[in-house]
Amino acid sequence: MNAPLHFVPPADFRTRVGDALLDTKLRGSMRGAMDFLQDKRRAQFPDGEELEQLRDLGEAVRQHALAHLPELLVSFEAKLQAAGAHVHWAATADEANAIILDIAQRRGARSVIKGKSMASEEVELNHHMAHHGIDCIESDMGEYIVQLAGEKPSHIVMPAVHKTRADIGALFERHIPGTPYSEDVDTLIQVGRRALRQAFADADIGLSGVNFAAADTGTLWLVENEGNGRLSTSVPDVHIALMGIEKVVAKLEHIVPLASLLTRSATGQAITTYFNLITGPRRDGEMDGPRELHVVLLDNGRTQAYADEQLRATLQCIRCGACINHCPVYARVGGHAYGTTYPGPIGKIISPHLLGLEATADLATASSLCGACGEVCPVRIPIPALLVRLRTEANRDPAQKVDNALRGQGAKFSRSERLVWRFWSGAFARPGVYRWFRWAATRLRAFTPRGQLGWTRHREPLKPAARSLADLLRERGQAE
């Protein structure tokens, strides 16, 4: 198996961004894909008033669920157990992997067929299972493509959006025996489906993610287009659902507006091909479905976001990817430059909770704060405000005592930078000092340093003018 693609250190992040910007093929693919997705979404919301009302409703549903999250999770667990499911709680990625491995080993499993699950990408389940001799086979076509390529998804909804038809044709020709090269989309889809079909029947365990979960019924709601989610959750005797703890809502009926927002925002569809509602394992008299259902509730840093009143809004996310599709930074560098499971704007605000600010401090600064992400978010997550907050936390003095300190607080803290800003604010707050500073800057401009920290990485150095505006006004007999 390929080595897992972990997050990248800040220096590597900048390098990857530079490499991505020089990759004209990648930039062409990303620009075309993002324009297409934006047009599809726009066509699904022709009535602006309806869209805003639906966004209000979606935001209210998510905020209500988060306000009552602890009790909803307890209720959800009780309903699942009453329906015959097994519930497991995982505080970390390692715990989630250990739980799933234990289930597989107790069943003597050798293979797992997977529906789409970003949570499993988050914990790097495939590589953990492979280390213990158990194959995990991706059945979502996009996930299957990037698995063959030894890559991580570059988008949370369309994992292989960075691949061209030629890339996929070459990949299938190389990895699927007896497959001739083709760039025809229908042919490629059929090749992938034939390769995967037998895997559903042969797999010992099926694993899925969860789009939404209803606390009042214990129902798992899965959204998909290909039917692989339905097959992976119903054909194998054991189904494991891995879900973040924030996915639960109070009532089954609350999911309906969220599902409408999700499909229309993500892929520009009024409804996806399949909505799968799963409430417990197979019952007596039923012809299909798993005989054993396990639900793994994953924290992995989510309670850190939950503990902070402002950052809690991060957990409203329904994983539609609309913010990614409209982000000018993502469109130019693609998902792999971020080096995290969740790229783009949503990745910038959730990854610090999953990985810590030490690993992700630069992500929050990889934004122009244009606000496009916040404008299109179907549940109104204030992404730009959260990015500013995370920048603040990354530059906060690590020794400063604050409520609910973030892991890695002060990852970019600099005492020298703080002294510079104190001098600057002090000078501008005192007219006499400011006038002296202005006089000195114009007279000593020849000594301006060529290197000015991050500013001169991509720009010419700043140099004071030979005459200040105040000097010019005074020569004309005008007051400052």
LINZISUL-V281919 format. One record per residue. RES is the residue in one small letter. PSI is psi in degrees with one decimal (none if undefined). OMEGA is omega in whole degrees, 0 to 359 (NA if undefined). Layout:
# LINZISUL-V281919
<<RES & PSI & OMEGA> <RES & PSI & OMEGA>>
This chain:
# LINZISUL-V281919
<<m & 155.6 & 179> <n & 151.0 & 177> <a & 143.1 & 181> <p & 144.1 & 178> <l & 93.0 & 180> <h & 174.1 & 173> <f & 159.7 & 181> <v & 145.2 & 175> <p & 160.7 & 183> <p & -42.7 & 181> <a & -41.1 & 179> <d & -31.9 & 177> <f & -46.7 & 179> <r & -39.0 & 179> <t & -43.8 & 180> <r & -39.7 & 178> <v & -45.1 & 178> <g & -42.9 & 179> <d & -41.6 & 181> <a & -39.1 & 181> <l & -25.5 & 178> <l & -8.3 & 182> <d & 92.2 & 184> <t & -32.2 & 178> <k & -45.5 & 178> <l & -46.0 & 182> <r & -38.2 & 177> <g & -43.6 & 179> <s & -44.9 & 183> <m & -42.4 & 182> <r & -44.8 & 179> <g & -42.6 & 181> <a & -42.7 & 181> <m & -39.0 & 177> <d & -42.2 & 179> <f & -45.4 & 182> <l & -36.7 & 177> <q & -41.5 & 179> <d & -40.8 & 180> <k & -44.0 & 179> <r & -44.4 & 182> <r & -39.2 & 180> <a & -25.2 & 181> <q & -12.2 & 181> <f & 64.1 & 181> <p & -24.9 & 181> <d & 105.2 & 183> <g & -35.6 & 180> <e & -40.9 & 178> <e & -41.1 & 180> <l & -46.4 & 182> <e & -37.3 & 177> <q & -39.4 & 179> <l & -37.6 & 177> <r & -40.1 & 177> <d & -43.6 & 181> <l & -43.8 & 179> <g & -42.5 & 178> <e & -42.3 & 181> <a & -40.9 & 179> <v & -45.7 & 182> <r & -39.9 & 179> <q & -36.0 & 177> <h & -43.5 & 180> <a & -43.0 & 181> <l & -34.7 & 179> <a & -25.3 & 182> <h & 24.1 & 189> <l & -48.2 & 183> <p & -47.7 & 182> <e & -31.2 & 177> <l & -37.4 & 178> <l & -39.3 & 177> <v & -44.5 & 179> <s & -41.6 & 179> <f & -44.5 & 178> <e & -43.9 & 181> <a & -42.1 & 180> <k & -39.6 & 178> <l & -46.6 & 182> <q & -36.9 & 178> <a & -29.3 & 179> <a & -2.6 & 178> <g & 9.8 & 180> <a & 158.1 & 175> <h & 133.1 & 183> <v & 133.4 & 180> <h & 144.0 & 179> <w & 128.7 & 181> <a & 116.0 & 180> <a & -28.5 & 184> <t & 170.6 & 176> <a & -40.4 & 180> <d & -40.1 & 179> <e & -41.2 & 178> <a & -46.1 & 179> <n & -40.5 & 181> <a & -40.2 & 179> <i & -47.7 & 183> <i & -39.1 & 178> <l & -41.2 & 180> <d & -42.8 & 178> <i & -45.5 & 182> <a & -42.8 & 182> <q & -36.5 & 178> <r & -25.5 & 178> <r & -3.8 & 183> <g & 30.2 & 185> <a & 143.6 & 176> <r & -17.2 & 181> <s & 147.6 & 179> <v & 128.1 & 174> <i & 129.9 & 188> <k & 131.3 & 162> <g & 178.5 & 184> <k & 130.7 & 181> <s & 103.8 & 176> <m & -27.6 & 178> <a & -37.5 & 178> <s & -30.9 & 173> <e & -39.7 & 181> <e & -41.5 & 182> <v & -0.9 & 181> <e & 51.1 & 183> <l & -43.0 & 185> <n & -44.5 & 184> <h & -34.3 & 177> <h & -44.8 & 180> <m & -40.4 & 180> <a & -35.1 & 179> <h & -25.5 & 180> <h & 18.9 & 173> <g & 18.8 & 180> <i & 124.4 & 181> <d & 135.6 & 172> <c & 121.3 & 184> <i & 121.9 & 178> <e & 131.1 & 180> <s & -17.2 & 170> <d & 133.6 & 188> <m & -43.2 & 179> <g & -43.3 & 178> <e & -37.5 & 179> <y & -40.5 & 180> <i & -48.6 & 182> <v & -26.9 & 175> <q & -43.1 & 177> <l & -33.7 & 181> <a & -6.1 & 182> <g & 32.2 & 183> <e & 168.9 & 169> <k & 160.2 & 176> <p & 145.7 & 177> <s & 3.1 & 180> <h & 146.7 & 185> <i & -19.6 & 179> <v & -41.3 & 181> <m & 87.3 & 190> <p & -30.6 & 185> <a & 28.5 & 183> <v & -22.6 & 180> <h & -7.8 & 183> <k & 140.3 & 174> <t & 169.2 & 177> <r & -36.2 & 179> <a & -40.4 & 177> <d & -46.5 & 184> <i & -40.4 & 177> <g & -44.1 & 179> <a & -37.1 & 180> <l & -45.3 & 180> <f & -39.2 & 179> <e & -36.9 & 183> <r & -35.5 & 191> <h & -19.3 & 182> <i & 111.1 & 184> <p & 138.3 & 175> <g & 16.0 & 182> <t & 115.7 & 176> <p & 156.3 & 180> <y & 136.3 & 177> <s & 149.4 & 173> <e & 6.8 & 178> <d & 124.5 & 186> <v & -46.5 & 181> <d & -40.3 & 179> <t & -43.7 & 180> <l & -41.0 & 179> <i & -43.6 & 181> <q & -37.8 & 177> <v & -46.8 & 180> <g & -42.4 & 181> <r & -41.5 & 178> <r & -38.9 & 181> <a & -30.4 & 185> <l & -21.1 & 191> <r & -46.9 & 183> <q & -25.2 & 182> <a & -31.9 & 179> <f & -40.8 & 181> <a & -32.3 & 185> <d & -21.4 & 187> <a & 142.0 & 177> <d & -28.8 & 184> <i & 142.2 & 171> <g & 137.3 & 181> <l & 140.1 & 180> <s & 165.3 & 166> <g & -169.9 & 178> <v & 124.8 & 177> <n & -46.0 & 178> <f & 158.4 & 177> <a & 137.3 & 183> <a & 122.2 & 183> <a & -29.1 & 185> <d & -20.8 & 181> <t & -13.3 & 185> <g & 28.0 & 184> <t & 135.7 & 172> <l & 131.5 & 182> <w & 118.0 & 182> <l & 132.4 & 182> <v & 130.9 & 181> <e & 169.0 & 181> <n & -19.4 & 193> <e & -13.1 & 183> <g & -8.9 & 181> <n & -30.6 & 177> <g & -41.2 & 179> <r & -41.5 & 181> <l & -43.8 & 183> <s & -21.0 & 180> <t & -5.8 & 184> <s & -25.8 & 183> <v & -52.2 & 178> <p & 155.2 & 181> <d & -23.1 & 182> <v & 131.4 & 176> <h & 126.3 & 175> <i & 123.4 & 176> <a & 123.2 & 179> <l & 119.3 & 184> <m & 143.7 & 173> <g & 146.9 & 185> <i & -16.8 & 183> <e & -5.6 & 185> <k & -11.4 & 185> <v & 142.3 & 172> <v & 169.7 & 188> <a & -44.6 & 187> <k & 153.2 & 178> <l & -38.9 & 182> <e & -22.6 & 179> <h & -19.6 & 182> <i & -25.9 & 186> <v & -52.9 & 178> <p & -32.7 & 178> <l & -40.2 & 179> <a & -38.1 & 178> <s & -43.7 & 177> <l & -39.4 & 183> <l & -54.4 & 186> <t & -39.4 & 181> <r & -34.1 & 180> <s & -32.2 & 187> <a & -55.6 & 187> <t & 5.9 & 179> <g & 32.9 & 178> <q & 140.5 & 175> <a & -34.6 & 177> <i & 145.0 & 177> <t & 168.3 & 184> <t & -36.5 & 183> <y & 131.8 & 163> <f & 113.5 & 181> <n & 120.6 & 178> <l & 117.7 & 185> <i & 122.0 & 178> <t & 86.6 & 178> <g & 171.6 & 179> <p & -178.3 & 180> <r & 135.4 & 179> <r & 165.8 & 178> <d & 131.6 & 178> <g & -12.5 & 179> <e & 146.5 & 188> <m & -20.4 & 181> <d & -176.7 & 184> <g & 159.3 & 182> <p & 147.7 & 176> <r & -14.6 & 183> <e & 127.1 & 180> <l & 127.0 & 177> <h & 133.1 & 176> <v & 121.5 & 180> <v & 115.3 & 181> <l & 115.6 & 190> <l & 127.8 & 173> <d & -75.5 & 176> <n & 50.0 & 175> <g & -8.5 & 182> <r & -33.3 & 179> <t & -21.2 & 174> <q & -46.4 & 177> <a & -39.0 & 183> <y & -32.8 & 185> <a & -18.5 & 182> <d & 126.6 & 186> <e & -39.9 & 180> <q & -47.6 & 184> <l & -15.8 & 178> <r & -29.3 & 180> <a & -23.2 & 176> <t & -36.9 & 185> <l & -3.1 & 175> <q & -16.5 & 188> <c & 135.6 & 177> <i & 11.7 & 175> <r & 45.4 & 178> <c & -26.4 & 180> <g & 6.5 & 180> <a & -38.7 & 179> <c & -36.7 & 178> <i & -44.8 & 184> <n & -23.7 & 183> <h & 5.5 & 184> <c & 121.0 & 180> <p & -27.8 & 178> <v & -49.5 & 180> <y & -41.1 & 183> <a & -23.2 & 182> <r & -26.5 & 185> <v & -13.5 & 182> <g & 177.7 & 187> <g & -30.3 & 186> <h & -21.6 & 179> <a & -31.0 & 181> <y & -32.6 & 178> <g & 9.6 & 181> <t & 162.3 & 180> <t & -42.4 & 181> <y & 110.2 & 181> <p & -176.4 & 174> <g & -165.5 & 184> <p & -43.5 & 181> <i & -34.6 & 177> <g & -34.3 & 181> <k & -29.0 & 182> <i & -19.9 & 179> <i & -30.4 & 183> <s & -36.5 & 177> <p & -28.2 & 178> <h & -30.5 & 181> <l & -35.9 & 189> <l & -13.7 & 183> <g & 153.1 & 182> <l & -23.8 & 179> <e & -39.1 & 184> <a & -19.0 & 192> <t & 10.0 & 187> <a & -33.0 & 182> <d & -21.0 & 183> <l & -41.4 & 182> <a & -22.4 & 179> <t & -9.3 & 179> <a & 55.7 & 183> <s & 141.3 & 176> <s & -4.5 & 185> <l & 36.8 & 179> <c & -22.3 & 176> <g & 0.4 & 181> <a & -37.1 & 181> <c & -44.1 & 180> <g & -32.8 & 182> <e & -30.1 & 183> <v & -8.7 & 181> <c & 122.5 & 184> <p & -18.8 & 179> <v & 19.9 & 171> <r & 43.2 & 173> <i & 126.1 & 180> <p & 69.6 & 188> <i & -46.2 & 180> <p & -41.6 & 179> <a & -37.3 & 179> <l & -33.8 & 176> <l & -42.9 & 178> <v & -41.5 & 179> <r & -42.3 & 180> <l & -33.6 & 174> <r & -41.2 & 179> <t & -45.4 & 182> <e & -35.5 & 179> <a & -28.5 & 181> <n & 2.4 & 179> <r & 147.0 & 177> <d & 121.1 & 182> <p & -20.7 & 180> <a & -8.0 & 182> <q & 132.4 & 180> <k & 120.8 & 178> <v & 158.0 & 175> <d & 136.7 & 175> <n & 53.0 & 180> <a & 139.2 & 179> <l & 147.1 & 177> <r & 122.9 & 182> <g & 15.3 & 177> <q & 133.2 & 179> <g & 18.9 & 183> <a & -26.6 & 179> <k & 18.5 & 182> <f & 137.1 & 179> <s & 120.6 & 180> <r & -39.2 & 180> <s & -39.5 & 178> <e & -40.2 & 179> <r & -40.0 & 178> <l & -39.7 & 179> <v & -45.6 & 182> <w & -33.4 & 176> <r & -42.1 & 177> <f & -45.8 & 182> <w & -50.2 & 182> <s & -37.4 & 179> <g & -40.9 & 180> <a & -42.3 & 183> <f & -14.4 & 178> <a & -11.0 & 183> <r & 110.4 & 184> <p & -40.9 & 181> <g & -44.8 & 179> <v & -39.4 & 180> <y & -44.1 & 180> <r & -41.2 & 177> <w & -43.6 & 180> <f & -41.7 & 179> <r & -43.6 & 179> <w & -46.4 & 182> <a & -38.9 & 183> <a & -40.5 & 181> <t & -35.5 & 182> <r & -28.4 & 184> <l & 22.6 & 185> <r & -24.3 & 180> <a & -19.3 & 182> <f & 8.7 & 179> <t & 127.1 & 182> <p & 143.7 & 178> <r & -36.2 & 179> <g & 120.9 & 183> <q & 61.7 & 178> <l & -135.5 & 185> <g & -23.0 & 184> <w & -43.4 & 185> <t & 6.0 & 176> <r & -35.2 & 181> <h & 5.4 & 185> <r & 164.3 & 173> <e & 148.6 & 180> <p & 146.8 & 177> <l & 137.2 & 180> <k & 126.3 & 180> <p & 150.6 & 176> <a & 160.0 & 179> <a & -31.1 & 179> <r & 134.3 & 178> <s & 160.0 & 177> <l & -38.3 & 180> <a & -40.0 & 178> <d & -44.1 & 182> <l & -40.0 & 179> <l & -39.6 & 181> <r & -38.5 & 178> <e & -27.4 & 178> <r & 3.0 & 180> <g & 21.8 & 180> <q & 148.0 & 180> <a & 156.6 & 177> <e & none & NA>>
